[in-house]
């Protein structure tokens, strides 16, 4: 007997279940939820947005899975923000994903889970989902004004000089299948801050970040191979923190996901005040 998938219109049906599982490392997904208030806010937002939805899976009238997801149809892109399952993980996951597949055929679906959710990681590996990111989630809290002198080799990228930067950006963003390739980054450039490090007149490294509400997030740090391990990572991280703070004022939190195979980038972030919060993987499939 197949389980029942239902679109949720009242958050009371799922909020307690979602809160309980999101707080348990064995069941949690990404993004992590810090408070019941934040979960309620996320659920309420999903109910009113045209490109976001909440679905639930029931087995014999018992709630066993909740998924919050959003999509960009023009980009053939969809992503879960919560993917929470208790019970037969393989069956429930398949039915949730199959429901999304029927709605968004041909879209790429991205699902994030922490290392600690063994059932999720085993399911995605067994079913040949592509692991496109295996990252260390770091956070810097209470970013306040920094008055360091600007580094002379660091320049800001804006709409006027973006084309110069685009080629360098795509050299790293496209092979890693990052959503924010130069085309998508340019569409959203008003929301981003981009810095580059130049040597001999050429871009050798870059960092890009944006502010969302009272938080910042560093989305990427790219450094040419021959320039790694020379302190450039630390220079760009500190310059970006200074720029974010000077531009937006104090920030409660800055989020920074670092590839687990990038120890120098991690060490530079830790030296700048970031702390390791969690470890997570992002999986992709074509619906």
C-alpha positions in Angstrom: 0.0 0.0 0.0 1.4 3.4 -1.1 1.5 6.2 1.4 -0.6 9.3 0.9 1.1 12.6 -0.2 -0.8 15.7 0.7 -0.2 19.4 0.1 -0.3 21.3 3.4 -2.4 24.4 3.8 -2.4 24.7 7.6 1.0 24.7 9.4 -0.5 23.2 12.6 -0.7 19.9 10.7 3.1 19.6 10.4 4.9 22.1 12.7 5.3 19.8 15.8 6.6 16.9 13.7 8.9 19.2 11.7 10.3 20.8 14.9 10.9 17.4 16.6 12.8 15.9 13.7 14.7 19.0 12.8 16.2 19.0 16.3 17.4 15.4 16.1 20.7 14.9 14.3 19.6 11.5 13.1 16.6 13.0 11.3 17.5 16.6 10.5 17.9 18.1 7.1 19.3 21.3 5.8 18.7 24.1 6.5 18.9 23.6 10.3 16.1 25.2 12.3 17.2 27.1 15.5 13.8 28.0 16.9 10.1 27.2 16.7 9.5 30.9 15.7 11.9 30.5 12.7 10.2 27.2 11.7 6.8 28.9 11.9 8.1 31.8 9.8 9.5 29.4 7.1 6.2 27.4 7.0 4.0 30.5 6.8 6.2 31.9 4.0 5.9 28.7 2.0 2.1 28.8 2.2 1.9 32.3 0.6 4.6 32.1 -2.0 3.7 31.1 -5.6 7.0 29.2 -6.0 7.1 27.4 -2.7 5.1 24.5 -1.2 4.8 22.1 1.7 3.9 18.5 1.2 3.5 15.7 3.8 3.5 12.0 3.6 1.0 9.9 5.7 1.1 6.2 6.3 -2.1 4.8 7.7 -3.1 8.4 8.7 0.2 8.9 10.6 2.4 11.7 9.5 5.8 10.3 8.5 7.4 12.9 6.2 7.4 16.6 5.6 9.1 18.5 2.7 9.3 22.2 2.2 10.7 23.1 -1.3 10.8 26.0 -3.7 11.6 26.3 -7.4 12.6 28.5 -10.3 10.8 27.1 -13.4 12.7 29.2 -15.9 16.0 27.8 -14.5 14.7 24.2 -14.1 15.9 24.5 -10.5 14.2 23.3 -7.3 15.5 22.9 -3.7 14.3 21.6 -0.4 14.6 23.7 2.7 13.3 20.8 4.9 13.2 17.1 4.0 12.2 15.3 7.2 11.4 11.6 7.4 10.6 9.2 10.2 9.9 5.6 9.3 10.9 3.7 6.1 13.2 6.3 4.7 13.6 4.8 1.2 9.9 4.5 0.6 8.9 7.9 2.0 11.7 9.7 0.3 10.8 8.2 -3.0 7.1 9.1 -2.7 7.9 12.7 -1.7 10.4 13.1 -4.6 8.0 11.4 -7.0 5.3 14.0 -6.1 7.7 16.8 -6.8 8.8 15.1 -10.1 5.2 15.1 -11.3 4.9 18.8 -10.6 8.3 19.9 -11.9 9.4 17.3 -14.6 12.9 17.9 -15.9 13.9 20.2 -13.0 17.1 19.7 -11.1 16.2 19.0 -7.4 18.8 19.8 -4.7 18.4 18.2 -1.2 20.7 19.0 1.7 21.3 16.8 4.7 23.8 16.7 7.6 26.5 14.0 7.8 24.7 12.7 10.9 21.5 11.7 9.1 22.8 8.2 8.0 19.5 7.0 6.5 19.4 10.0 4.2 23.0 9.8 3.0 22.6 6.0 2.4 19.4 6.5 0.4 20.9 9.2 -1.9 24.1 7.3 -2.5 22.2 4.0 -3.2 19.9 5.7 -5.6 22.7 7.4 -7.5 22.0 11.0 -6.5 25.0 13.1 -7.4 26.7 14.5 -4.3 27.6 18.0 -5.5 28.8 19.4 -2.2 30.3 18.0 0.9 30.8 21.0 3.2 31.7 22.3 6.6 29.1 24.8 7.8 30.9 27.6 9.6 29.4 30.6 11.3 30.6 34.0 12.6 28.4 35.6 15.2 27.8 39.3 16.0 29.9 40.9 13.2 30.6 44.5 14.2 32.4 47.4 12.6 35.9 46.8 11.4 38.2 49.7 10.4 41.0 47.8 8.8 42.8 49.5 6.0 41.7 48.2 2.6 44.2 45.9 0.9 45.7 47.5 -2.2 45.3 44.4 -4.4 41.6 43.9 -3.6 39.0 45.5 -5.8 35.2 45.4 -5.7 33.2 44.1 -8.7 30.0 45.9 -9.7 27.7 45.8 -12.7 30.1 48.2 -14.6 33.1 45.8 -14.5 31.3 42.5 -14.1 32.2 41.2 -17.6 35.9 41.3 -16.7 35.1 39.1 -13.7 32.6 36.7 -15.3 35.3 34.5 -17.1 37.2 34.0 -13.9 34.1 33.2 -11.9 32.8 30.6 -14.4 36.2 28.9 -14.4 35.2 27.6 -10.9 31.4 28.0 -10.6 30.6 25.9 -13.7 32.7 22.8 -13.0 31.3 22.7 -9.4 27.7 23.1 -10.8 27.1 26.1 -8.6 23.7 27.7 -9.1 25.3 31.1 -9.1 27.3 30.9 -12.3 28.1 34.3 -13.9 24.8 34.5 -15.7 22.7 33.9 -12.6 25.0 36.0 -10.4 24.7 38.9 -12.8 20.9 38.7 -12.6 21.2 39.1 -8.8 24.2 41.4 -8.7 22.4 44.1 -6.8 22.0 41.7 -3.8 25.7 40.6 -3.9 29.1 41.9 -2.9 32.0 40.6 -5.0 35.7 41.2 -4.3 38.7 40.1 -6.4 42.4 39.8 -5.6 44.6 41.0 -8.5 48.2 40.2 -9.2 50.1 41.6 -12.3 46.8 43.1 -13.5 44.9 39.8 -13.6 42.3 38.4 -11.3 43.8 35.6 -9.2 41.1 35.1 -6.6 37.6 36.2 -5.7 35.0 36.0 -3.0 31.2 36.8 -3.2 28.6 37.2 -0.5 25.2 38.7 0.2 23.0 39.9 3.0 19.7 38.4 3.8 17.7 40.2 6.6 20.2 40.5 9.5 22.5 37.8 8.2 25.3 37.6 5.7 26.4 34.5 3.7 29.6 33.9 1.9 28.7 31.9 -1.2 32.1 31.2 -2.7 35.9 31.8 -2.5 37.9 31.0 -5.6 41.7 31.0 -5.8 43.9 30.0 -8.7 45.9 26.9 -7.8 49.3 28.6 -8.0 48.2 31.4 -5.6 46.7 29.1 -2.9 48.3 28.9 0.6 49.8 32.4 0.3 47.4 34.2 2.6 45.1 35.4 -0.1 42.1 33.4 1.3 42.5 35.2 4.7 42.8 38.6 3.0 39.6 38.1 1.0 37.6 36.8 3.9 38.6 39.7 6.1 38.0 42.2 3.3 34.6 40.8 2.7 33.7 40.9 6.4 34.8 44.6 6.5 32.8 45.4 3.4 29.6 43.7 4.7 29.9 45.5 8.0 30.6 48.9 6.6 27.8 48.5 4.0 25.1 47.0 6.2 26.1 47.7 9.8 26.3 44.9 12.5 25.2 41.5 11.4 23.9 38.8 13.9 25.5 36.0 11.9 27.6 35.3 8.8 27.2 31.8 7.2 30.0 30.3 5.2 30.0 26.7 3.7 33.5 25.4 3.0 34.4 22.3 1.0 35.7 19.6 3.3 38.7 19.2 1.0 39.8 22.8 1.5 41.7 22.9 4.8 43.5 26.2 4.0 40.2 28.0 3.3 38.8 26.5 6.6 41.8 27.6 8.6 41.5 31.1 7.1 37.9 31.3 8.1 38.6 30.0 11.6 41.4 32.6 11.9 38.9 35.3 10.9 36.6 34.2 13.8 34.3 31.7 12.2 33.3 28.6 14.2 32.4 25.1 12.9 28.7 24.6 13.2 27.9 21.4 11.3 28.9 19.3 8.3 26.5 18.7 5.5 26.1 17.2 2.0 24.0 18.4 -0.9 22.6 15.9 -3.4 21.2 16.5 -6.9 18.9 14.6 -9.2 17.1 15.3 -12.4 13.3 15.0 -11.8 
